[in-house]
Amino acid sequence: MRRFRRWIAALMTAAVLAPGFAVAQDPPAKPAAAPSRPAADKPAAGAPAPAAPAPAAPVKPPPISEQIQQVRAQLDNEKADLDQREKALSNRELNKDDLAMLREGIDPVADRLRQVIDNLGPRLDAAKERLNQIGPKPKDAPEAQDVAEERAQREAAVAETDDTLRIARSLLVQSEQISDQISNRRRTAFTRALFERTDPLVSPDLWQRALGDVPRDLKSLEAAAADAVVQVQRNGTPFRLLLVALAIGVSVALYIGRRHIAPAVGHRASAARAPERGAKVLAAWRVFLIGAVPAVLGSFVVGYTVDVTDVMPARLLTVFHSLLGAIAFVAVVEAMADALLSPGRPAWRLIAMEDATAERINRLAVGIAVVITGGRTIEALNAGISVGLPVTIVTKGLFALVVAVVLAIGLRRFAARAETDEACLGPYVAAESSTGIGGPLRLVGWIVVAAIAASAVTGYIALSSFLINQLLWTAVAASMLTLCILSVDSFVGGALQNDSGFATALQANTGLRKRSLNQIAVLITGFVRVVLLTAAAVILLATWGVDSTDLLASARAAFFGFKVGDVTISLSTIAVALALFAVGIVIARAIKRWLENTYLPATDLDLGLRNSIATIAGYVGFLVALAVAFSYLGLSLEKVTIVAGALSVGIGFGLQSIVNNFVSGLLLLWERPIRVGDLVVIGDNEGYVRRISVRSTEIQTFDRSAVIVPNSNLISGVVKNRVRGDRVGRVAITVNVLRNQDPVNAAELIVSCAKAHADVLKEPPPRVVFRKIGDPFLEFELIAMITDVASQLKVQSDLNFAVFRTLSEKGLIPNLGPGASIVTVQGLEPMQDALGMIARTVGTTSVAVPGRGAAEDRPAGEAPAAEARRRTPESVP
């Protein structure tokens, strides 16, 4: 009742305080100006000068405003509540329930204090800003009365707001300290109870005392049974007994009916082949719900009816409820194992394993559930009849040993199965186990078995019971988590990833691609998995003494912010800042695309300047978005400067190349020695500049390859820009003419070909350079200037065709025919004369002249010299 009154008072205070914070504080009215002195009070002429005026009285600060008074009243109430809790916490005899009650009301107090701090923080900043606008108080000259009054008001507002804010922050720290103390007390109590040691189970003294208490405990059991009979005789009217009988009948009908209804409703035919994953999951849910819900409902109906009719003593009522809960729990475990493992129906099994393995796991799970629930019922009976401590210790210890033995037998059967399979296959071959319980999981199982047995034998009964509970709840949570994850993957992921009607309709209506839908499905399933894993972790951690309230408080502190120096860091602020940054980037890119595609093409600017403007606009937008995000995070210029100083250290150690490329990119965009569209030559690469960014430049070569060149190479290296000043290019081709032709005529013919081409400039005109007098050719070079360097290869090809055709028609380049070639061999005249003498001596009619490519018949006795004279350049094949 006292807590309810405090809650009502806090709500009324918050209701009164809320309107006060919505209205800004008005400055107190200035005092009326002092009335002017009448003329009669002025001193007469010749009278002595009056004495100097007395110094002005100090200005009194105004009283505390009404809003601050309301806040102070609220803080006084919160302080009284916290002091009361802190005083109660000093009691060392508090149990876990008392600590939980003390912990419950701290979070609302802390939330109200945070709200006060959030409201007073901006108000204090505004008051300080107003005070700073007045300026410092003059030291030498007197200050005007109205300025002094204004200064006093502002100083008073700053002082009262600052003091109130300090009190609120102090109370918030006090609430957090109390919460930490309660959490530490609860963890300490949990650890102390968990590792509390009793007499070992192998102690003869324990068994002797337990046997001595058995007669008294049997009498207690007989007394409890007698009380039950008396209770039934006193309250068991025919109507109440009929209600109990009907409830038991309904429960039995539900238990029996679920075994016959579940297979029919589950629609899991053993002859079915390869059903879809969605059908498997739906069938598993049907089997689980039909197997578990009737059992739980039947136990609830019987328990509620017995409670209402009051036909059972209070101390046996707990035992009866424990028995009903044990029956329902065994049914739930059986339904869950049947849903996931599907014994006898491998086609419907959600977890891949052999049928024999599934059957063994099913029996093991049901067996452990029966043993655990039976032990818990016996413990409830011991508590109901108030048996002695030795009997309780022995009962719990034996129950723990039975659980360990059952679990060990199950693990041993899996190991025996694996050994049998390996023996049938011959020598041992390391392979993945198909039994469904892998080596690591079996190892963990054996560790749990050893821990439970050792704890029970050595006297740590509470620890053994805790391990059994953890084994139970971990298995249940893992089973439910597996079924939920499979359901999410099947329904959410399958609906978006497969060619279902929903995915097709969504793709047609939204315009999303199938790949995008697959990515959305992966994100959704991943998010749901994280949520499910978090929920399962919270449930499991709760059994380890970790309060969910502490977890929620830590998550809320991380989400709503915690202070690091003068900066408040929170996930919510970071998320909003990232959202603002993303929106700014989207707007900047939209503006950049508008400049690139709409506005700049409509101007007379060249392509390179348009690219520079668009690139600079994009980076300016990026910087603006970054500044907005930093501003929302509360990072001032000073803090950004500190971060920049830290980055400069990093730049000095390993980021020189990145900064060098960045600065080089800025120079390229500003000086523009290379522009987009320019034809450049960088080392062995020649191509067109396609994009210039602040880090690198993209050049597209003639083979359609993209070459990424760091900007520092363009600034510090040698770059040939073929279109730096204009797009005029130069073409040079080499032409060989036979030596016996007129070089002037040949030059005129070559120049005429160049002048006839449309892309060759008239000024400067094309010209021919006589390069070399060779044997048997004369070498010329045609040099022509063209209008666009981009057409250099085309013009060069056209000129080659035209020159060849013209010179061939004029006979300056003979038609050699297919397969013919010209071979010039110099310095063989002495050898030719020697061979001629030999031929005359021998009298042969043909001689093979080296270097001529083929034997030629000639009359005997013809001198080689005469033959040489007869051969002219025109007749050289």
RAWOSUL-V408418 format. One record per helix or strand. SS is the DSSP state (a for helix, b for strand). FROM is the first residue (numbers start at 1). LEN is the number of residues. Records with the same first field share a line. If there is no record, write none. Layout:
SS: FROM-LEN ; FROM-LEN
This chain:
a: 2-21 ; 39-3 ; 66-24 ; 96-9 ; 106-29 ; 145-50 ; 204-32 ; 238-29 ; 277-33 ; 314-28 ; 346-3 ; 355-31 ; 389-37 ; 439-20 ; 461-37 ; 501-10 ; 514-29 ; 548-13 ; 571-32 ; 607-27 ; 637-18 ; 656-16 ; 711-6 ; 743-13 ; 789-21 ; 829-14 ; 864-7 ; 873-3
b: 562-3 ; 567-3 ; 679-4 ; 685-8 ; 696-6 ; 706-5 ; 720-2 ; 729-10 ; 760-1 ; 767-7 ; 777-10 ; 846-2 ; 856-2
